[in-house]
């Protein structure tokens, strides 16, 4: 979609539209989770507290006590990626996290933020992250180059891992859905046979929901590990 706005042209792509929808869902869930000082928590509050507890435990095991300050940031990333994964399971919808712009944009922004945090926390000592302890002096230039490439590669690997997993599952689900629909409209005999792939689709949809949660958690955990490198230099 596109049109003039204040004399300038703009366009709204699929990913832009669905990112707006996901943002609205995140804000809506946060609003519904407000307990308004009630003694008995609502169901939404219980769900949010459970997610908070899971992310907090992951932060403590990955970063330590210092990482608790980044709980809101990591929780927001988890919820945003999770909803971006799940919204694609709605028929005729679009999966933002299956778009390379989403994954790489997120991972590049995270890497830049983590690098800035590292320099703010340790100043020039942050470069010690690229020189493993006990490295012989002659190997320092080579290891610095390798560690630098490995560090910069995070800007791609973090997002590509998420995108590849979401694309693979959704493509397979679409193939089976198309095959099942062709069988349904193909005649009485194929209609009976279509029960088998239809059952598979139901089972695979459940698997995709589980994968959506796992990928969101892995994305958040890797972000926490990058924060750990910036905070603790290891």
C-alpha positions, 0 to 999 in steps of 0.5 A: 500500500502507498500514498501521499502523506504531508507531500511525501510518498510512503509505502506500507509493505507486508512486513511493515504492516505486520510489525505494526500489528505485533507492536500493538499486540505487545502493548496490548498484552502489557496493558492486559497484564496490569493488575491495578493493585489487585490482590488476586492476579489476573490470568494475563498477569500470571502469564506475564509473571511466568514469562518474566520468571523464565527470562530472569532465571536465564539472565541469572545463569547467563550474565549473573546478578548484574544482568537483572537490570536488562530484564525489561530489554530481554523480556521485550525482545523475547515477547516481540520475537515470539509474537512475530513467529506465532502470527505467521501461523494464522491463515493468510497472514505473514511471518515477520521473523521469516524476513531477512530484514527483520532478523538481520536488522534486529541482530545488527542493532543488538550488536551495535548496542552491546558494543556501545555498552562494552565501551561504556563499561570498560573503555579501552579494556573492552578490546581485551575481549578479542585477546584470549588470556594466555595467548603467546605474543606472536599469535596475538595479531592472528587471534585478534583478526579471528576474534574480530571476524567472529564478533562481527559475524554475530550481526548475521548469525543471530538473525539468520538462525532465526530466519532460516528456522522460521522459513523452513518450517513455514514452507514445509507447512505450506507444501503439505497444506496445498497438497491436502487441499488438492486432495480434498477437492480431487474427488471422494477417494482422495478426500478419504486419503487426505485425512492422513496429511490433514492429521500431519498438518495438525501435528506439524502446526503444534510443532511449529508453535513449539519451535516459535517459543524455542527460537524466541528463547534461543534468540533472547539467550544468545542476546544475553550471552552477548551482553555477558561478553560486554559486561563481564568480558568473557 
